[in-house]
Amino acid sequence: MKEIKAYVHANRIAGVIAALKASDAWNAPGGAEHNLTAYVVKGSLLPLDDAERHYSLDLGDEVVEEYKLELHCSEEHVDELVAIIRREARTGRPGAGWIYVNPVDQAVQAD
């Protein structure tokens, strides 16, 4: 099992989630293993425009409100899901988002 973490601009998040849920990987047998969570976070992505620029008094720096996606999936679906995120989250600007893939050593389903 793998964990995909992606930092995505707010104006791209709906398209990313819709494309993930419409994918063959998401709808494959055993797709119930997928666990997708989206958090609103304050991060350091490069702003796409002035409307995205915010100054955080708590952090003492300029921040961008972005989304952090966490997606758990089987190893066989990682490449397809990462490709979907890259395609749908793309802004065309360098440094506008990041995707990380990490191994999951253990997953226990809470009943």
Secondary structure, 3 states (H helix, E strand, C coil): CEEEEEEEECCCHHHHHHHHHHCHHHHCCCHHHCEEEEEEEEECCCCCCHHHCEEECCCCEEEEEEEEEEEEECHHHHHHHHHHHHHHHCCCCCCCCEEEEEECCCCCCCC
